[in-house]
């Protein structure tokens, strides 16, 4: 098991979460199927497992509320978003809303980096703008 406070392990957990959320959208797998599949992957051993399990569970069980938050701030319906960007935004909104232990600048930076790696060419700009607006709404004290 990896050290939960390892920054690299947390970033790798975010990578897997985005992949799981993409798979959920494309293959319509439920939480139990996603957990089973991702726990069996070799790269799961290198992530912050506690964070991965908690975040994936909370995002999947709170999906409607997170999507509603995204819809309020997005310039288009969530159904029109690219599945990769949608997964990254679900993770970002989850962290902004439910993980005050993660500074909002870290949330935005991590999600922008995910979008640069996995998303469309300029998708990171959209992610950055939307999460910046979300941080002002969800964390007004920041």
Backbone as CSV, one residue per row, in Angstrom:
resi,resn,N_x,N_y,N_z,CA_x,CA_y,CA_z,C_x,C_y,C_z
1,UNK,0.842,-1.183,0.000,0.000,0.000,0.000,0.884,1.241,0.000
2,UNK,0.460,2.263,-0.728,1.265,3.467,-0.852,1.003,4.422,0.299
3,UNK,1.936,5.346,0.449,1.757,6.391,1.458,0.652,7.334,1.004
4,UNK,-0.388,7.528,1.823,-1.501,8.364,1.400,-1.136,9.835,1.244
5,UNK,-0.063,10.297,1.898,0.261,11.707,1.829,1.257,12.015,0.712
6,UNK,1.592,11.032,-0.079,2.539,11.227,-1.168,1.874,11.996,-2.303
7,UNK,2.472,13.137,-2.655,1.889,13.969,-3.714,1.804,13.216,-5.026
8,UNK,2.829,12.481,-5.374,2.810,11.707,-6.610,1.704,10.678,-6.613
9,UNK,1.497,10.026,-5.491,0.452,9.011,-5.384,-0.936,9.638,-5.528
10,UNK,-1.127,10.837,-5.006,-2.417,11.521,-5.133,-2.661,11.925,-6.586
11,UNK,-1.644,12.430,-7.245,-1.791,12.801,-8.658,-2.090,11.576,-9.515
12,UNK,-1.422,10.471,-9.217,-1.692,9.235,-9.966,-3.110,8.735,-9.692
13,UNK,-3.598,8.948,-8.468,-4.985,8.574,-8.156,-5.951,9.394,-9.001
14,UNK,-5.651,10.668,-9.181,-6.511,11.512,-10.021,-6.522,11.007,-11.466
15,UNK,-5.359,10.586,-11.956,-5.301,10.010,-13.307,-6.275,8.841,-13.431
16,UNK,-6.215,7.935,-12.458,-7.088,6.753,-12.509,-8.556,7.117,-12.332
17,UNK,-8.834,8.105,-11.499,-10.228,8.527,-11.297,-10.810,9.042,-12.610
18,UNK,-10.047,9.866,-13.313,-10.529,10.388,-14.597,-10.749,9.242,-15.581
19,UNK,-9.850,8.270,-15.590,-10.029,7.115,-16.472,-11.279,6.323,-16.090
20,UNK,-11.509,6.163,-14.789,-12.702,5.440,-14.330,-13.978,6.201,-14.698
21,UNK,-13.963,7.520,-14.542,-15.142,8.318,-14.882,-15.403,8.307,-16.390
22,UNK,-14.357,8.285,-17.173,-14.504,8.152,-18.622,-15.155,6.809,-18.940
23,UNK,-14.646,5.764,-18.326,-15.194,4.424,-18.557,-16.647,4.342,-18.116
24,UNK,-16.972,4.995,-17.014,-18.354,5.011,-16.533,-19.277,5.621,-17.590
25,UNK,-18.826,6.689,-18.227,-19.639,7.361,-19.237,-19.748,6.555,-20.529
26,UNK,-18.647,5.995,-20.963,-18.612,5.316,-22.259,-19.219,3.915,-22.179
27,UNK,-18.821,3.153,-21.155,-19.276,1.755,-21.048,-20.433,1.585,-20.077
28,UNK,-20.821,2.676,-19.413,-21.929,2.665,-18.449,-21.711,1.665,-17.309
29,UNK,-20.471,1.558,-16.858,-20.187,0.705,-15.711,-20.594,1.399,-14.426
30,UNK,-21.071,0.618,-13.469,-21.447,1.184,-12.180,-20.231,1.208,-11.255
31,UNK,-20.417,1.770,-10.086,-19.322,1.930,-9.126,-18.674,0.602,-8.781
32,UNK,-19.468,-0.427,-8.516,-18.907,-1.733,-8.135,-18.012,-2.295,-9.229
33,UNK,-18.435,-2.167,-10.478,-17.638,-2.655,-11.604,-16.348,-1.859,-11.739
34,UNK,-16.445,-0.549,-11.598,-15.251,0.294,-11.707,-14.243,-0.043,-10.610
35,UNK,-14.722,-0.168,-9.388,-13.832,-0.494,-8.271,-13.154,-1.839,-8.515
36,UNK,-13.918,-2.821,-8.923,-13.368,-4.145,-9.187,-12.284,-4.095,-10.263
37,UNK,-12.560,-3.404,-11.343,-11.597,-3.329,-12.436,-10.343,-2.557,-12.050
38,UNK,-10.523,-1.413,-11.427,-9.368,-0.568,-11.131,-8.538,-1.100,-9.969
39,UNK,-9.149,-1.788,-9.036,-8.370,-2.419,-7.962,-7.476,-3.523,-8.519
40,UNK,-7.870,-4.117,-9.626,-7.095,-5.192,-10.219,-5.974,-4.727,-11.139
41,UNK,-5.895,-3.447,-11.375,-4.849,-2.925,-12.266,-3.530,-2.756,-11.519
42,UNK,-2.415,-3.051,-12.173,-1.108,-2.889,-11.520,-0.830,-1.450,-11.081
43,UNK,-1.295,-0.466,-11.845,-1.021,0.924,-11.474,-1.806,1.370,-10.239
44,UNK,-2.809,0.603,-9.836,-3.545,0.923,-8.601,-2.618,0.829,-7.390
45,UNK,-1.626,-0.028,-7.451,-0.679,-0.191,-6.341,0.139,1.066,-6.092
46,UNK,0.244,1.944,-7.089,1.098,3.127,-6.976,0.327,4.405,-6.668
47,UNK,-0.973,4.294,-6.426,-1.780,5.491,-6.177,-2.130,5.611,-4.700
48,UNK,-2.621,6.774,-4.338,-3.192,6.976,-3.006,-4.535,6.245,-3.022
49,UNK,-4.521,5.017,-2.551,-5.683,4.135,-2.683,-6.886,4.628,-1.884
50,UNK,-6.633,5.134,-0.704,-7.741,5.637,0.116,-8.431,6.801,-0.593
51,UNK,-7.633,7.703,-1.137,-8.196,8.838,-1.850,-8.965,8.378,-3.086
52,UNK,-8.377,7.479,-3.865,-9.043,6.961,-5.061,-10.402,6.377,-4.702
53,UNK,-10.428,5.497,-3.699,-11.678,4.821,-3.329,-12.730,5.803,-2.831
54,UNK,-12.322,6.735,-1.966,-13.274,7.719,-1.429,-13.791,8.645,-2.520
55,UNK,-12.885,9.173,-3.320,-13.279,10.134,-4.352,-14.189,9.482,-5.396
56,UNK,-13.800,8.312,-5.869,-14.626,7.641,-6.881,-16.008,7.330,-6.329
57,UNK,-16.065,6.823,-5.104,-17.361,6.519,-4.483,-18.201,7.792,-4.352
58,UNK,-17.595,8.853,-3.817,-18.348,10.085,-3.582,-18.804,10.736,-4.889
59,UNK,-17.962,10.686,-5.913,-18.355,11.259,-7.203,-19.504,10.457,-7.804
60,UNK,-19.394,9.136,-7.781,-20.447,8.297,-8.369,-21.767,8.415,-7.612
61,UNK,-21.715,8.462,-6.292,-22.960,8.552,-5.518,-23.539,9.964,-5.518
62,UNK,-22.699,10.964,-5.747,-23.170,12.347,-5.781,-23.192,12.934,-7.176
63,UNK,-23.267,12.070,-8.170,-23.158,12.478,-9.564,-24.177,13.545,-9.961
64,UNK,-25.420,13.369,-9.584,-26.461,14.326,-9.980,-26.179,15.723,-9.435
65,UNK,-25.780,15.807,-8.180,-25.490,17.113,-7.571,-24.270,17.762,-8.230
66,UNK,-23.232,16.971,-8.489,-22.037,17.521,-9.137,-22.360,18.013,-10.543
67,UNK,-23.124,17.227,-11.282,-23.497,17.645,-12.636,-24.366,18.894,-12.618
68,UNK,-25.207,19.011,-11.617,-26.027,20.205,-11.476,-25.146,21.434,-11.217
69,UNK,-24.133,21.282,-10.370,-23.190,22.378,-10.115,-22.451,22.783,-11.386
70,UNK,-22.034,21.801,-12.154,-21.332,22.089,-13.410,-22.281,22.802,-14.374
71,UNK,-23.509,22.296,-14.493,-24.498,22.896,-15.399,-24.753,24.367,-15.083
72,UNK,-24.749,24.702,-13.798,-24.999,26.090,-13.395,-23.943,27.049,-13.922
73,UNK,-22.712,26.578,-14.036,-21.608,27.462,-14.400,-21.114,27.289,-15.836
74,UNK,-21.453,26.185,-16.459,-20.967,25.912,-17.808,-21.766,26.705,-18.835
75,UNK,-21.128,26.949,-19.971,-21.785,27.691,-21.043,-22.561,26.784,-21.992
76,UNK,-22.564,25.487,-21.694,-23.321,24.520,-22.499,-23.762,23.379,-21.590
77,UNK,-24.784,22.642,-21.992,-25.252,21.526,-21.157,-24.153,20.482,-20.965
78,UNK,-24.142,19.885,-19.802,-23.100,18.906,-19.478,-23.087,17.742,-20.465
79,UNK,-24.231,17.400,-21.023,-24.303,16.309,-21.994,-23.503,16.613,-23.259
80,UNK,-23.230,17.881,-23.520,-22.466,18.267,-24.706,-20.966,18.306,-24.459
81,UNK,-20.555,18.100,-23.228,-19.126,18.118,-22.915,-18.462,16.821,-23.360
82,UNK,-17.223,16.931,-23.780,-16.406,15.776,-24.098,-16.307,14.898,-22.841
83,UNK,-16.379,13.573,-22.977,-16.336,12.706,-21.791,-15.081,12.875,-20.928
84,UNK,-13.957,13.179,-21.550,-12.732,13.397,-20.765,-12.870,14.674,-19.945
85,UNK,-13.273,15.751,-20.593,-13.445,17.017,-19.877,-14.517,16.899,-18.800
86,UNK,-15.568,16.178,-19.100,-16.633,15.969,-18.117,-16.100,15.236,-16.891
87,UNK,-15.302,14.188,-17.107,-14.700,13.457,-15.986,-13.778,14.332,-15.159
88,UNK,-12.974,15.159,-15.838,-12.065,16.059,-15.126,-12.857,17.083,-14.327
89,UNK,-13.913,17.613,-14.918,-14.739,18.585,-14.194,-15.448,17.953,-13.004
90,UNK,-15.912,16.722,-13.157,-16.536,16.038,-12.016,-15.537,15.918,-10.869
91,UNK,-14.317,15.539,-11.188,-13.275,15.442,-10.159,-12.983,16.807,-9.552
92,UNK,-12.827,17.821,-10.393,-12.530,19.165,-9.892,-13.634,19.728,-9.010
93,UNK,-14.878,19.597,-9.452,-16.002,20.094,-8.654,-16.109,19.316,-7.343
94,UNK,-15.881,18.005,-7.410,-15.895,17.199,-6.186,-14.858,17.719,-5.196
95,UNK,-13.640,17.939,-5.665,-12.589,18.397,-4.751,-12.892,19.785,-4.204
96,UNK,-13.382,20.672,-5.057,-13.707,22.019,-4.568,-14.822,21.988,-3.532
97,UNK,-15.782,21.125,-3.759,-16.964,21.071,-2.892,-16.731,20.257,-1.623
98,UNK,-16.028,19.135,-1.746,-15.987,18.164,-0.654,-14.615,17.933,-0.037
99,UNK,-13.575,18.524,-0.595,-12.224,18.280,-0.085,-11.528,19.601,0.260
100,UNK,-11.968,20.237,1.352,-11.333,21.511,1.725,-9.858,21.345,2.099
101,UNK,-9.421,20.102,2.326,-8.013,19.850,2.613,-7.137,20.041,1.382
102,UNK,-7.747,20.099,0.203,-7.002,20.319,-1.041,-7.190,21.784,-1.424
103,UNK,-6.122,22.585,-1.412,-6.254,24.003,-1.779,-6.834,24.162,-3.187
104,UNK,-7.656,25.199,-3.370,-8.331,25.373,-4.654,-7.346,25.538,-5.801
105,UNK,-6.192,26.149,-5.544,-5.191,26.300,-6.606,-4.633,24.945,-7.027
106,UNK,-4.519,24.024,-6.083,-4.047,22.675,-6.398,-5.098,21.952,-7.237
107,UNK,-6.361,22.100,-6.857,-7.450,21.477,-7.618,-7.394,21.934,-9.075
108,UNK,-7.322,23.248,-9.269,-7.311,23.787,-10.628,-6.067,23.323,-11.383
109,UNK,-4.916,23.414,-10.761,-3.667,23.020,-11.415,-3.678,21.542,-11.814
110,UNK,-4.099,20.688,-10.900,-4.143,19.253,-11.196,-5.104,18.951,-12.345
111,UNK,-6.264,19.602,-12.333,-7.251,19.355,-13.390,-6.789,19.907,-14.738
112,UNK,-6.133,21.049,-14.731,-5.581,21.596,-15.969,-4.524,20.636,-16.521
113,UNK,-3.681,20.102,-15.652,-2.664,19.143,-16.099,-3.304,17.868,-16.658
114,UNK,-4.368,17.411,-16.025,-5.091,16.246,-16.543,-5.655,16.539,-17.936
115,UNK,-6.212,17.728,-18.094,-6.786,18.107,-19.391,-5.706,18.210,-20.465
116,UNK,-4.540,18.691,-20.091,-3.440,18.765,-21.063,-2.998,17.368,-21.492
117,UNK,-3.008,16.430,-20.550,-2.576,15.060,-20.847,-3.629,14.253,-21.591
118,UNK,-4.882,14.355,-21.154,-5.913,13.462,-21.662,-6.943,14.137,-22.567
119,UNK,-7.078,15.445,-22.479,-8.171,16.126,-23.157,-7.847,16.625,-24.547
120,UNK,-8.791,17.357,-25.099,-8.647,17.961,-26.419,-7.577,19.053,-26.370
121,UNK,-7.172,19.524,-27.530,-6.054,20.450,-27.649,-6.161,21.648,-26.710
122,UNK,-7.245,22.364,-26.734,-7.384,23.536,-25.871,-8.367,23.305,-24.722
123,UNK,-8.687,22.058,-24.442,-9.628,21.740,-23.374,-9.194,22.245,-22.015
124,UNK,-7.888,22.326,-21.805,-7.389,22.792,-20.501,-7.805,24.233,-20.215
125,UNK,-7.972,25.040,-21.262,-8.390,26.431,-21.068,-9.825,26.485,-20.539
126,UNK,-10.675,25.634,-21.075,-12.066,25.566,-20.618,-12.133,25.068,-19.178
127,UNK,-11.361,24.022,-18.886,-11.302,23.472,-17.527,-10.853,24.551,-16.552
128,UNK,-9.798,25.269,-16.908,-9.260,26.313,-16.046,-10.305,27.389,-15.765
129,UNK,-10.953,27.879,-16.804,-11.943,28.948,-16.641,-13.129,28.487,-15.794
130,UNK,-13.630,27.296,-16.064,-14.807,26.807,-15.347,-14.489,26.520,-13.882
131,UNK,-13.340,25.921,-13.606,-12.974,25.647,-12.215,-12.638,26.925,-11.456
132,UNK,-12.121,27.921,-12.148,-11.874,29.210,-11.496,-13.196,29.824,-11.039
133,UNK,-14.205,29.794,-11.921,-15.544,30.293,-11.538,-16.119,29.460,-10.397
134,UNK,-15.941,28.149,-10.485,-16.471,27.251,-9.449,-15.816,27.499,-8.113
135,UNK,-14.512,27.786,-8.116,-13.821,28.005,-6.844,-14.373,29.239,-6.136
136,UNK,-14.743,30.250,-6.897,-15.316,31.471,-6.298,-16.696,31.191,-5.694
137,UNK,-17.443,30.286,-6.313,-18.777,29.953,-5.813,-18.713,28.945,-4.660
138,UNK,-17.914,27.903,-4.827,-17.886,26.812,-3.846,-16.959,27.074,-2.668
139,UNK,-15.997,27.955,-2.863,-15.063,28.325,-1.795,-14.892,29.842,-1.743
140,UNK,-15.948,30.545,-1.409,-15.880,32.010,-1.418,-14.852,32.576,-0.436
141,UNK,-14.485,31.801,0.567,-13.516,32.282,1.556,-12.082,32.262,1.042
142,UNK,-11.856,31.580,-0.085,-10.498,31.458,-0.630,-10.085,32.664,-1.423
